[in-house]
Amino acid sequence: MSDISLLPESIRAKEEQLKKEQASEQPPASESLMHVPKDEFEDVEIIEVEEGEVDQVLSNEPFMTRFLYKAGIWLDEKKDELFKPRAAEPPPKLPPQFFEPSKPQKAGEPAVVQPATSEVVIRPEGKAPIVSPAAQIKKDKARIIPSGTKRRVRIIKKVRKPVHVSLLDEGVVRQLQVNVPKRKFTLAFLTLFFAAVFAASFFLLNQQQASALAAQTSADSELKDLRVKIQELQKKWAVFQDLEPRLISLSDLLDKHVSTLHVFKFLEQNTLSNIHYGGFLMDNEGRVALTVSAPSYEAAAKQLTVFQSSPEVKEVSASAFTAMVNELDNKLTVSFQLIVVFHTQALLFESI
């Protein structure tokens, strides 16, 4: 890290003198196995530049160094402004003198009268007047010369070198130092070895990249096929997704629907052999109206008894009995209207 000394020249000289005395007073280092190089730990660089070039020199320095330098300059200016005694001011400028006062003459000296000479000599008519060199010099304007001179600033940069410490003896360290001309074969071998390692690594990485790309391509194709299958299944599901409510509705409808097959099956199982039906009417409540033909009243009564004893039948009623005799064979035929009311559960379909 570079440092900038803000001390005056006198204090800086004293500081350097104290450092030299302390360095001379240090006891000689005792001999040990630890070898410490005798190189300089610090390299001091002194630069003397113009005051206006200080910012350019400090541009590469850290922020704290520049800040401390600016703060020190500001403090010095304030200190000089407040505590430094001011220089005596020059006397006020006198007004311009157009004539010189007469000098007092000494006693015994005759008065000398100078002839009045003009600086401008008039020539005859038609020619320009002649101006003397003295008058021309007086008319020239005075040049402004800066009163101050540029200040020069002395900057001290201190570069600290790292300390190299070795736990080996100095002779061993010298033997371990690499002699590059004598190590050409080793350097060439190491170069070829690392080049081969890098080439093999690059080849393996290239192979792995190619296999990864192939695996990615196959995975993308499988993913595409899977998406197509999923879309097909979604279309099928869109067709059958309302199947469950439909089945439930159908089951409820079948549970509440009166089956005519059950009525025909009942009539087939519980009708006598000599009984015949001529008409059939049925409503949704399980009421069946039949036109029955029987060979006699006794057969009609037996048929009514069979219907009444059946557990499926809720109510049986007969009406409009009529009897007719066939003139050809003198056979009796009894006709009547039979109304059978079945239990609702006996006529319903079984639930799915």
C-alpha positions in Angstrom: 0.0 0.0 0.0 1.4 3.4 -0.9 1.6 6.2 1.7 1.9 10.0 1.3 3.9 11.8 3.9 2.2 15.1 5.0 5.0 16.0 7.5 7.2 19.0 6.9 10.8 18.5 5.7 12.3 19.2 9.1 10.2 16.6 11.0 10.7 14.1 8.1 14.4 14.4 8.5 14.2 13.7 12.2 12.0 10.7 11.6 14.5 9.2 9.1 17.3 9.8 11.6 15.3 8.0 14.4 14.7 5.1 12.1 18.4 4.7 11.3 19.3 4.8 15.0 16.7 2.1 15.8 17.9 -0.1 13.0 21.5 0.2 14.3 20.5 -0.5 17.9 18.8 -3.8 17.0 20.9 -6.9 18.2 22.2 -9.2 15.5 19.9 -12.1 14.7 20.9 -15.4 16.3 21.8 -18.2 14.0 18.9 -20.7 13.6 17.6 -23.3 11.2 15.0 -20.8 10.0 16.2 -19.0 6.9 14.8 -15.5 6.4 15.7 -13.8 3.1 17.7 -10.6 3.4 15.7 -8.7 0.8 14.4 -5.3 1.5 10.9 -5.4 3.0 10.0 -1.9 1.9 10.7 -0.1 -1.3 10.4 3.7 -0.9 9.7 5.8 -4.0 10.0 9.6 -3.8 8.3 11.7 -6.5 8.4 15.5 -6.9 5.6 16.9 -9.0 3.8 20.1 -9.6 0.9 21.0 -7.3 -1.6 20.7 -10.1 -0.5 17.2 -10.9 -1.1 15.7 -7.4 -4.7 14.6 -8.3 -3.4 12.8 -11.4 -0.7 11.0 -9.3 -3.3 10.1 -6.6 -5.9 8.8 -9.0 -4.7 5.2 -8.6 -4.5 5.4 -4.8 -7.2 4.1 -2.4 -10.0 6.3 -1.4 -8.8 6.7 2.2 -5.4 7.8 1.1 -6.8 10.5 -1.1 -9.3 11.5 1.6 -6.6 11.9 4.2 -4.4 13.9 1.9 -7.2 16.3 1.0 -8.2 16.6 4.7 -4.6 17.4 5.6 -4.3 20.0 2.9 -7.6 21.6 4.1 -6.5 21.6 7.7 -3.1 23.2 6.8 -4.9 26.0 4.8 -7.3 26.7 7.7 -4.4 26.7 10.2 -2.4 29.1 8.1 -5.4 31.3 7.6 -6.2 31.4 11.3 -2.8 31.4 13.0 -0.1 32.4 10.5 0.9 36.1 10.9 0.0 38.2 8.0 2.7 40.0 5.9 2.9 43.8 6.0 0.7 45.4 3.4 2.4 47.5 0.8 1.9 51.3 1.0 -0.9 52.8 -1.1 0.0 53.7 -4.6 0.7 57.4 -5.1 -1.1 59.3 -7.9 0.9 59.8 -11.1 3.5 62.6 -10.9 3.4 64.9 -14.0 6.5 66.8 -13.0 9.5 66.3 -10.7 9.9 68.8 -7.9 13.1 70.9 -7.9 15.9 69.6 -6.0 17.5 71.9 -3.4 20.7 73.3 -4.5 23.8 73.4 -2.5 25.4 76.5 -1.5 27.9 77.9 -3.9 26.6 76.0 -6.9 25.2 78.0 -9.8 21.7 77.3 -11.0 21.6 75.1 -14.0 18.8 75.8 -16.5 18.0 72.8 -18.7 16.7 73.7 -22.1 13.2 72.6 -22.8 13.5 70.0 -25.4 10.5 68.4 -27.0 10.3 64.7 -27.7 8.5 65.4 -30.9 10.4 67.2 -33.6 8.3 69.1 -36.1 9.4 68.8 -39.7 8.5 71.1 -42.5 5.0 70.9 -44.1 4.2 67.8 -46.0 6.3 65.5 -43.8 5.3 63.4 -40.7 6.7 64.4 -37.4 9.6 62.5 -36.0 8.9 60.7 -32.6 11.9 59.9 -30.3 12.5 56.3 -29.1 12.0 57.4 -25.5 8.5 58.6 -26.1 7.6 55.4 -28.0 8.8 53.3 -25.0 6.7 55.3 -22.6 3.6 54.7 -24.6 4.0 50.9 -24.6 1.8 49.0 -22.1 3.5 47.3 -19.3 3.4 43.4 -19.3 1.7 41.6 -16.4 4.1 39.1 -14.8 2.7 36.7 -12.3 4.0 37.4 -8.9 3.9 33.8 -7.6 5.7 30.7 -8.8 4.4 27.2 -9.1 4.7 25.1 -6.0 6.2 21.6 -6.2 4.9 18.8 -3.9 7.0 16.0 -2.7 5.2 12.6 -2.6 6.6 9.6 -0.8 5.2 6.2 -1.9 6.0 3.3 0.3 5.6 -0.2 -1.4 5.6 -3.0 1.1 6.9 -6.3 -0.1 5.7 -9.6 1.4 8.2 -11.4 3.7 9.2 -14.8 2.5 10.1 -17.2 5.4 11.3 -20.7 4.9 11.8 -23.3 7.6 14.6 -25.0 5.7 18.3 -24.2 5.7 19.6 -21.7 3.2 21.7 -24.3 1.4 18.7 -26.6 1.1 16.6 -23.7 -0.3 19.2 -23.0 -2.9 19.3 -26.7 -3.9 15.5 -26.8 -4.3 15.4 -23.8 -6.6 14.3 -24.9 -10.0 16.8 -24.5 -12.8 14.6 -24.1 -15.9 17.2 -24.9 -18.5 17.9 -28.3 -16.8 14.2 -29.0 -16.4 13.2 -28.9 -20.1 12.4 -32.6 -20.2 10.2 -32.4 -17.1 8.4 -29.3 -18.4 7.8 -30.9 -21.8 6.5 -34.1 -20.1 4.2 -32.2 -17.8 2.9 -30.1 -20.7 2.2 -33.2 -22.8 0.6 -34.9 -19.8 -1.8 -32.1 -19.0 -2.6 -31.6 -22.7 -3.5 -35.3 -22.9 -5.6 -35.0 -19.7 -7.4 -31.9 -21.1 -8.0 -33.7 -24.5 -9.4 -36.8 -22.8 -11.6 -34.7 -20.6 -12.9 -32.8 -23.6 -13.6 -36.0 -25.5 -15.4 -37.6 -22.5 -17.5 -34.4 -22.0 -18.3 -34.4 -25.7 -19.5 -38.0 -25.5 -21.5 -37.3 -22.5 -23.1 -34.3 -24.2 -24.0 -36.4 -27.3 -25.5 -39.2 -25.1 -27.5 -36.6 -23.1 -28.8 -35.0 -26.3 -29.9 -38.4 -27.6 -31.6 -39.3 -24.3 -33.3 -35.9 -24.4 -34.6 -36.5 -27.9 -36.0 -39.9 -27.0 -37.6 -38.5 -23.9 -39.2 -35.7 -25.9 -40.6 -38.3 -28.4 -42.0 -40.5 -25.6 -43.4 -37.4 -23.9 -45.1 -36.4 -27.2 -46.6 -39.9 -27.6 -47.8 -39.9 -24.0 -49.5 -36.5 -24.5 -51.3 -37.9 -27.6 -52.5 -40.9 -25.5 -53.6 -38.6 -22.7 -55.6 -36.5 -25.2 -57.3 -39.6 -26.6 -58.2 -40.8 -23.1 -59.5 -37.4 -22.2 -61.8 -37.5 -25.2 -63.1 -40.9 -24.2 -63.6 -39.7 -20.7 -65.5 -36.6 -22.0 -67.9 -39.1 -23.6 -68.4 -41.3 -20.5 -67.9 -38.8 -17.7 -71.7 -38.4 -17.4 -72.3 -42.1 -17.5 -72.6 -42.5 -13.7 -75.5 -39.9 -13.3 -77.2 -41.6 -16.3 -77.0 -45.0 -14.7 -78.3 -43.7 -11.4 -81.2 -42.1 -13.2 -81.9 -45.3 -15.1 -81.8 -47.3 -11.9 -84.3 -45.0 -10.2 -86.5 -45.2 -13.2 -86.4 -48.9 -13.2 -87.1 -49.1 -9.5 -90.2 -47.0 -10.0 -91.4 -48.6 -13.3 -94.2 -51.2 -13.2 -93.2 -54.2 -15.2 -95.9 -55.8 -17.4 -93.9 -59.0 -17.7 -94.4 -59.6 -14.0 -98.2 -59.3 -14.4 -98.2 -61.8 -17.3 -96.0 -64.2 -15.4 -98.3 -64.0 -12.4 -101.4 -64.6 -14.5 -99.7 -67.6 -16.2 -98.8 -69.2 -12.9 -102.1 -68.5 -11.0 -104.8 -69.0 -13.7 -106.8 -72.2 -13.8 -106.7 -74.3 -16.9 -110.4 -73.7 -17.8 -110.3 -70.0 -17.3 -109.8 -67.7 -20.3 -109.1 -63.9 -20.6 -110.6 -61.8 -23.3 -109.3 -58.3 -22.5 -106.4 -56.7 -20.6 -106.0 -53.1 -19.3 -103.2 -51.9 -16.9 -102.3 -48.5 -15.4 -99.1 -47.2 -13.7 -100.4 -47.9 -10.2 -100.6 -51.7 -10.7 -104.3 -51.9 -11.4 -105.2 -54.6 -13.9 -108.7 -55.0 -15.5 -109.4 -58.4 -17.1 -112.4 -59.9 -19.0 -112.7 -63.4 -17.7 -114.6 -66.4 -19.3 -115.3 -69.4 -17.0 -117.2 -72.6 -17.7 -119.3 -72.2 -14.5 -119.7 -70.0 -11.5 -117.8 -72.5 -9.4 -114.7 -72.1 -11.6 -115.0 -68.3 -11.5 -115.2 -68.5 -7.6 -112.1 -70.8 -7.5 -110.2 -68.3 -9.7 -111.1 -65.4 -7.4 -110.0 -67.5 -4.4 -106.6 -68.1 -6.0 -106.0 -64.5 -6.7 -107.0 -63.4 -3.2 -104.7 -65.9 -1.6 -101.6 -64.7 -3.6 -99.2 -62.5 -1.7 -98.6 -60.3 -4.8 -102.2 -59.2 -5.0 -103.4 -56.4 -2.8 -107.1 -56.4 -3.8 -109.4 -58.4 -6.1 -112.9 -57.5 -7.3 -115.3 -59.0 -9.8 -118.4 -57.5 -11.4 -120.7 -57.7 -14.4 -121.3 -61.4 -14.3 -123.2 -62.8 -17.3 -124.1 -66.4 -18.2 -124.7 -67.7 -21.7 -125.8 -71.2 -22.9 -124.6 -72.5 -26.3 -127.5 -73.9 -28.3 -125.4 -76.3 -30.1 -123.9 -78.3 -27.2 -125.8 -76.8 -24.3 -122.6 -75.6 -22.6 -122.7 -72.7 -20.0 -120.3 -69.8 -20.3 -119.9 -67.3 -17.4 -118.3 -63.9 -18.3 -117.4 -61.2 -15.8 -115.1 -58.2 -15.3 -112.1 -58.9 -12.9 -110.1 -56.1 -11.4 -106.8 -57.1 -9.7 -104.7 -54.5 -7.7 -101.1 -55.7 -7.3 -98.6 -54.5 -4.6 -96.2 -52.0 -6.1 -93.0 -53.8 -5.0 -94.2 -57.0 -6.8 -94.3 -55.3 -10.2 -91.1 -53.2 -10.0 -87.8 -54.1 -11.7 -85.0 -55.2 -9.4 -82.5 -52.4 -8.7 -79.3 -52.6 -10.7 
